[in-house]
């Protein structure tokens, strides 16, 4: 029986216009009413998903959220951190030097801010365009305290340029860090132990749930680990071919209520019939 439903946001729960369909909302609310944990699992920080949690009624006691691609597991109502895996300033310097060698803009993210380090000439980060409401802080590495910790480091820029430049990332960086694409214009770098599958595993340990009691929805490369972890891994109809290849089920697209269709098929009918 499914006890936890993990849901990615962009390209999964959210439609192309950024809204949540009434069908998806109703299906997830019904699942929660049946005692199933509904957990947003995203690369975004908590501040960026607060409004979505409110809209989905997922900020009550007993609700959880997984942010920074699994690097942070939190109570959704209080923000209390239950698990955190981050990067040191030394690692941030290493990744910033990589960004300069690739001629790509770099941003550092911690729990409170998004730091704008000096960008390459003519290549400013596109991240402020995607998250204009978040606190962006211009700074330099020298101005940051030595004990700084960062939840992730990103390169956000034009898709074609980004795809070409990241071919130059040396293999040793993939061995030292978790590096993945979460959107066509965004590559994310995190602590090597971070991925959405690990984040869900931490939460399952806390709740005494098993992997086969988890259903997970995703569409992109950063959802790969949680689709593999879950007993029922569901790829959206608009998901990447690689994700579809490892999923147990492929549902409809994010614009056609794919989440609701799969929850109705595999969770609601079975659970309600067993009552």
C-alpha positions, -999 to 999 in steps of 0.1 A, spaced: 0 0 0 13 35 -9 20 56 23 40 85 7 36 103 -26 66 124 -36 59 150 -62 83 172 -83 71 207 -92 83 221 -125 71 200 -154 53 176 -130 28 191 -106 30 226 -122 15 231 -156 34 250 -183 19 282 -171 30 276 -135 -5 268 -122 -18 236 -105 -48 219 -121 -79 214 -101 -77 177 -109 -42 173 -95 -50 193 -65 -82 172 -58 -64 139 -62 -35 148 -39 -59 163 -13 -79 131 -13 -47 111 -9 -38 132 21 -73 127 36 -67 90 34 -36 94 56 -10 93 28 19 117 32 21 140 2 56 155 0 68 181 -25 103 171 -36 120 199 -54 153 216 -63 139 248 -50 144 263 -15 116 264 9 110 301 4 103 294 -32 77 267 -26 59 283 4 30 296 -16 26 262 -33 25 244 0 -2 268 12 -22 263 -19 -20 226 -16 -28 226 21 6 210 29 18 231 57 0 214 86 16 195 115 28 162 101 35 176 66 71 174 52 89 190 23 122 179 5 141 208 -10 174 215 -27 170 182 -46 171 161 -14 198 181 3 173 194 29 144 175 46 121 198 66 89 200 85 66 220 62 48 238 90 77 251 109 107 248 85 125 227 111 155 210 94 155 172 99 184 165 75 209 187 57 238 180 34 257 210 20 289 224 5 318 242 21 332 275 11 363 256 -2 341 236 -25 322 267 -36 355 283 -46 363 252 -67 330 253 -85 332 290 -90 366 286 -106 350 259 -128 323 284 -139 350 309 -149 368 284 -169 335 276 -188 326 313 -191 293 306 -173 275 326 -146 274 311 -112 251 315 -82 255 301 -46 225 293 -26 222 289 12 191 288 35 186 325 33 200 340 1 211 336 -35 246 350 -40 256 367 -72 293 363 -77 309 384 -105 296 371 -138 316 367 -171 313 397 -193 281 396 -213 268 365 -196 247 374 -166 229 347 -148 193 339 -159 184 327 -125 169 361 -113 145 359 -142 132 325 -130 130 334 -93 125 372 -91 109 371 -57 139 355 -40 167 375 -22 196 380 -46 228 393 -29 257 406 -50 290 396 -33 325 382 -38 340 350 -24 363 372 -2 333 388 15 317 354 25 327 340 59 351 311 59 325 289 77 299 295 50 278 265 39 259 263 6 230 241 -3 237 241 -40 256 260 -67 240 266 -100 249 277 -136 217 292 -152 219 305 -188 207 301 -223 201 264 -230 222 261 -262 252 279 -246 249 259 -214 247 225 -232 278 233 -252 299 247 -223 291 220 -198 307 195 -221 340 209 -207 333 199 -171 362 175 -162 352 140 -151 367 145 -116 339 170 -108 313 144 -115 331 121 -91 333 147 -63 299 164 -66 263 156 -76 259 174 -109 226 173 -128 202 193 -150 169 202 -134 157 224 -163 170 230 -198 186 263 -187 198 251 -153 226 229 -141 229 222 -103 259 211 -83 256 197 -47 271 176 -20 280 142 -35 255 125 -11 226 146 -23 198 135 -46 160 133 -44 162 95 -38 184 101 -7 161 128 6 131 105 4 151 76 20 159 99 49 122 108 54 112 71 50 136 62 78 121 89 100 86 77 93 94 40 93 82 36 57 96 12 31 106 21 -5 78 -1 -19 53 21 0 65 52 -20 50 66 -52 71 93 -69 64 116 -99 90 134 -120 100 146 -154 137 155 -155 172 142 -148 172 154 -112 142 131 -106 161 100 -117 171 89 -82 137 92 -66 120 74 -95 145 46 -90 140 46 -52 102 45 -52 83 12 -54 61 30 -79 81 55 -100 60 75 -124 73 95 -153 52 123 -167 42 121 -204 65 151 -210 94 135 -191 129 129 -207 133 96 -225 159 85 -199 134 89 -171 106 71 -189 130 42 -194 134 36 -157 98 44 -146 74 17 -136 46 37 -152 43 66 -177 13 88 -171 -1 118 -190 16 152 -192 18 179 -166 -6 199 -187 -32 171 -188 -34 162 -151 -10 132 -153 -6 131 -115 -43 128 -109 -47 101 -135 -20 79 -119 -31 85 -83 -67 76 -93 -55 44 -110 -30 31 -84 -39 47 -51 -74 61 -47 -94 32 -62 -74 5 -44 -74 24 -10 -110 34 -11 -121 -1 -21 -102 -16 8 -119 6 33 
